[in-house]
Amino acid sequence: LDPEFLRLRMSGLTEEAIADLKLHGWKIGWHTESHFPLASLPDEDARAEIQPPDTDWKSLPMCFPYGETRSVSPRDILLAKICGYPAALNCSMRPEDSLGRYFYMRMTLPDNKIALHYRLSGTEWFFKSLKLLPTL
């Protein structure tokens, strides 16, 4: 991977960068304090990760780090609900993993530049939907 791409993909945003994004109309939600797989943490630590520093974060869905079913436990889903989020998002690609509004599916972003472009450009959706392809 390109070192600059990796640095940008794996580093957090500064408060100034978040304020600038909000100023330009972006909606910013909570993604936990330290990005640990919540299911591996003790109860008190998981709650501290999910609980945002202020209530402004709670107006949007929170997004579970990693988000697959093995890194998010039923306890974590309950904590998101108790903390007052309107919904929570996961990375599972299996519709059967959906548990209502506290485990909605979301898009994952790969570290590979080509795969990232494929996903964000809409090309992936185009090929998977088959709605625009001619029938054979």
C-alpha positions as CSV (number, residue, x, y, z in Angstrom):
1,L,0.0,0.0,0.0
2,D,1.0,3.6,-0.6
3,P,2.3,4.8,2.8
4,E,0.3,8.1,2.6
5,F,-2.9,6.2,1.8
6,L,-2.3,3.9,4.8
7,R,-1.6,6.9,7.1
8,L,-4.7,8.7,6.0
9,R,-6.9,5.6,6.2
10,M,-5.6,4.5,9.7
11,S,-5.2,7.8,11.5
12,G,-8.0,9.7,13.3
13,L,-9.3,13.1,12.5
14,T,-8.4,16.2,14.5
15,E,-11.1,18.3,16.1
16,E,-10.4,21.0,13.5
17,A,-10.9,18.5,10.6
18,I,-14.2,17.3,12.1
19,A,-15.4,20.9,12.6
20,D,-14.5,21.7,8.9
21,L,-16.4,18.6,7.7
22,K,-19.4,19.6,9.7
23,L,-19.2,23.2,8.3
24,H,-19.3,21.7,4.8
25,G,-22.5,19.7,5.5
26,W,-21.0,16.3,6.5
27,K,-22.7,14.3,9.3
28,I,-20.2,12.9,11.8
29,G,-21.2,10.0,14.1
30,W,-19.4,8.2,16.9
31,H,-17.1,5.2,16.2
32,T,-15.9,4.6,19.8
33,E,-13.0,6.1,21.6
34,S,-10.2,3.7,20.7
35,H,-11.5,1.5,17.9
36,F,-11.1,-1.8,19.8
37,P,-13.3,-4.8,18.9
38,L,-16.0,-4.2,21.6
39,A,-16.8,-7.9,22.2
40,S,-13.2,-8.5,23.5
41,L,-13.5,-5.8,26.2
42,P,-14.8,-6.1,29.8
43,D,-18.3,-4.5,30.4
44,E,-17.0,-1.2,31.9
45,D,-14.4,-0.7,29.1
46,A,-17.0,-1.4,26.4
47,R,-19.4,1.1,27.9
48,A,-16.6,3.7,28.1
49,E,-15.8,3.1,24.4
50,I,-19.4,3.4,23.3
51,Q,-20.3,6.4,25.4
52,P,-19.4,9.6,23.5
53,P,-17.8,12.6,25.2
54,D,-20.8,14.8,24.7
55,T,-24.5,14.4,23.7
56,D,-23.9,16.0,20.2
57,W,-22.7,12.6,19.0
58,K,-25.9,10.8,19.9
59,S,-28.1,12.4,17.3
60,L,-26.7,10.1,14.6
61,P,-26.2,6.3,14.5
62,M,-23.0,5.0,16.1
63,C,-20.8,2.8,14.1
64,F,-19.3,-0.4,15.7
65,P,-15.5,-0.7,15.0
66,Y,-14.8,-3.6,12.7
67,G,-18.6,-4.4,12.9
68,E,-18.7,-8.1,12.0
69,T,-20.6,-10.3,14.3
70,R,-17.5,-11.7,16.2
71,S,-16.4,-8.2,17.2
72,V,-19.8,-6.9,18.4
73,S,-21.6,-8.8,21.2
74,P,-25.3,-8.6,22.1
75,R,-24.1,-6.7,25.2
76,D,-22.6,-4.0,22.9
77,I,-25.8,-3.7,20.9
78,L,-27.7,-3.2,24.2
79,L,-25.1,-0.6,25.3
80,A,-25.6,1.4,22.1
81,K,-29.4,1.4,22.8
82,I,-28.9,2.3,26.5
83,C,-26.5,5.1,25.6
84,G,-29.3,6.7,23.5
85,Y,-28.2,6.3,19.9
86,P,-31.0,6.2,17.4
87,A,-29.4,3.2,15.6
88,A,-26.0,1.4,15.2
89,L,-24.2,0.1,12.2
90,N,-22.2,-3.0,11.5
91,C,-20.0,-4.4,8.6
92,S,-21.7,-7.7,8.1
93,M,-22.6,-8.5,4.5
94,R,-25.2,-11.1,5.6
95,P,-28.7,-9.8,5.9
96,E,-29.5,-12.5,8.5
97,D,-27.1,-10.7,10.9
98,S,-29.3,-7.7,11.0
99,L,-30.9,-7.2,14.4
100,G,-33.1,-4.2,13.8
101,R,-32.0,-0.7,14.1
102,Y,-29.1,-1.4,16.4
103,F,-27.3,-3.6,14.0
104,Y,-27.9,-2.2,10.5
105,M,-25.5,-3.1,7.7
106,R,-23.0,-0.6,6.4
107,M,-20.4,-0.5,3.7
108,T,-16.8,-1.4,4.6
109,L,-13.9,0.4,3.0
110,P,-11.0,-1.9,1.8
111,D,-7.4,-0.9,2.2
112,N,-6.6,-1.8,-1.4
113,K,-6.9,1.4,-3.7
114,I,-8.4,-0.5,-6.6
115,A,-11.0,-2.2,-4.4
116,L,-11.7,1.1,-2.7
117,H,-12.4,2.8,-6.0
118,Y,-14.5,-0.2,-7.2
119,R,-16.7,0.2,-4.1
120,L,-17.0,4.0,-3.9
121,S,-17.4,4.6,-7.6
122,G,-20.6,2.6,-7.8
123,T,-19.1,-0.1,-10.0
124,E,-19.6,-2.8,-7.4
125,W,-23.3,-1.9,-7.1
126,F,-23.7,-1.8,-10.9
127,F,-22.3,-5.3,-11.3
128,K,-24.1,-6.8,-8.3
129,S,-27.5,-5.3,-9.1
130,L,-27.5,-6.6,-12.7
131,K,-30.4,-4.3,-13.2
132,L,-28.6,-2.3,-16.0
133,L,-27.0,-5.3,-17.7
134,P,-28.6,-6.8,-20.7
135,T,-30.2,-10.2,-20.3
136,L,-28.6,-13.0,-22.2
